[in-house]
Amino acid sequence: MRLFTRLQTPFPTARPAFMSQSSYKVSDSEWNLGRLNHIAVAVPDLEKASTFYKSVLGAEVSEVTPLPEHGVSVVFVNLGNTKLELLHPLGSNSPIDGFLQKNKAGGLHHICIEVDNINATLMDLRNKKIRSLTEEVKIGAHGKPVIFLHPKDCGGVLVELEQA
C-alpha cells in the first residue's frame, strides 16, 4: 500500500521567492512594507511570563526595560525570525493597564511591521483615510520612530509601524 509515500517525501529546503524578499513595494507609494518586527502581548505578571518563555520554552529573554514615555515595562523574547514583546503597565495611566482591565489574563495587544520610510508611509496612509492613534511619530522601544494605526481601520488589529 502506498497511502503515505507522498508524506514521507522531504520538504524542499529552498525558500520560495516571496519569502526571501525583505520588503514589499506598496503600489505606487514612496515606501515599502518590510518584515514582521514583533508581536506584542500584554501580560498581568511580567516576571511569570518572562520565566515561562525562558525556563519552560528555552527562549532568549531580555531584561525588563521600563519605558515611562509609553507607560509600559517591556521584555523581548527572541524567536530568531521575530520577537515577542511582553508588555506590562508602568503605572495606572498606562494604556496596557486599561487593556488588562478588559482582558484579565492578558493577550495579543498589537503587531509591529517595519517600513522603510515612516514619514512617507504616514502621509500615504493618511491620504488613504487610515487613522493613526497620535498625530506625530514617536520613538519606540527599539529607539526607532514608530506610529500606531487605529484598529478600526486595520481589521480590528492595532498595528504599529516601525522605521526599519
Backbone hydrogen bonds, N-H to C=O, Kabsch-Sander energy under -0.5 kcal/mol:
donor,donor_aa,acceptor,acceptor_aa,energy
8,Q,4,F,-1.2
9,T,6,R,-0.9
19,M,16,P,-1.4
20,S,16,P,-0.9
20,S,17,A,-0.6
21,Q,17,A,-0.7
24,Y,33,L,-3.6
26,V,31,W,-1.2
27,S,25,K,-1.0
29,S,26,V,-2.7
33,L,24,Y,-2.6
34,G,114,E,-3.7
37,N,112,C,-2.7
38,H,112,C,-1.2
39,I,83,K,-1.9
40,A,110,H,-3.1
41,V,85,E,-2.9
42,A,107,G,-2.6
43,V,87,L,-3.1
49,A,45,D,-2.4
50,S,46,L,-2.6
51,T,47,E,-2.4
52,F,48,K,-2.1
53,Y,49,A,-2.1
54,K,50,S,-2.4
55,S,51,T,-2.9
56,V,51,T,-1.0
56,V,52,F,-1.2
57,L,52,F,-1.9
59,A,53,Y,-3.0
60,E,78,N,-0.8
61,V,59,A,-0.6
62,S,76,F,-2.7
65,T,74,V,-2.7
67,L,72,V,-3.5
70,H,67,L,-1.9
71,G,67,L,-1.0
72,V,67,L,-1.6
73,S,88,H,-2.8
74,V,65,T,-2.6
75,V,86,L,-1.6
77,V,84,L,-2.9
78,N,60,E,-2.7
78,N,76,F,-0.6
79,L,82,T,-2.6
81,N,79,L,-1.6
83,K,37,N,-0.8
84,L,77,V,-2.2
85,E,39,I,-2.6
86,L,75,V,-3.2
86,L,84,L,-0.6
87,L,41,V,-2.9
87,L,85,E,-0.6
88,H,73,S,-2.1
90,L,71,G,-2.5
91,G,89,P,-0.6
94,S,91,G,-1.1
98,G,94,S,-1.3
99,F,95,P,-1.7
100,L,96,I,-2.7
101,Q,97,D,-1.7
102,K,98,G,-1.2
103,N,99,F,-1.7
106,G,103,N,-2.3
107,G,42,A,-2.0
109,H,40,A,-3.1
110,H,40,A,-1.1
111,I,158,L,-1.9
112,C,38,H,-2.8
113,I,160,E,-2.6
114,E,35,R,-2.6
115,V,162,E,-2.5
116,D,32,N,-1.8
121,T,117,N,-2.5
122,L,118,I,-2.6
123,M,119,N,-2.1
124,D,120,A,-2.5
125,L,121,T,-2.8
126,R,122,L,-2.2
127,N,123,M,-2.0
128,K,124,D,-1.2
129,K,126,R,-1.7
130,I,125,L,-2.8
131,R,129,K,-0.6
133,L,148,F,-2.7
138,K,146,V,-2.5
140,G,138,K,-0.5
140,G,144,K,-3.3
143,G,140,G,-2.0
146,V,138,K,-3.5
147,I,161,L,-1.8
149,L,159,V,-3.5
150,H,131,R,-2.7
153,D,150,H,-1.6
154,C,151,P,-1.2
156,G,151,P,-2.7
157,V,151,P,-0.5
157,V,154,C,-1.3
159,V,149,L,-1.0
159,V,157,V,-0.6
160,E,111,I,-3.2
160,E,158,L,-0.5
161,L,147,I,-3.1
162,E,113,I,-2.0
163,Q,145,P,-2.7
164,A,115,V,-2.9
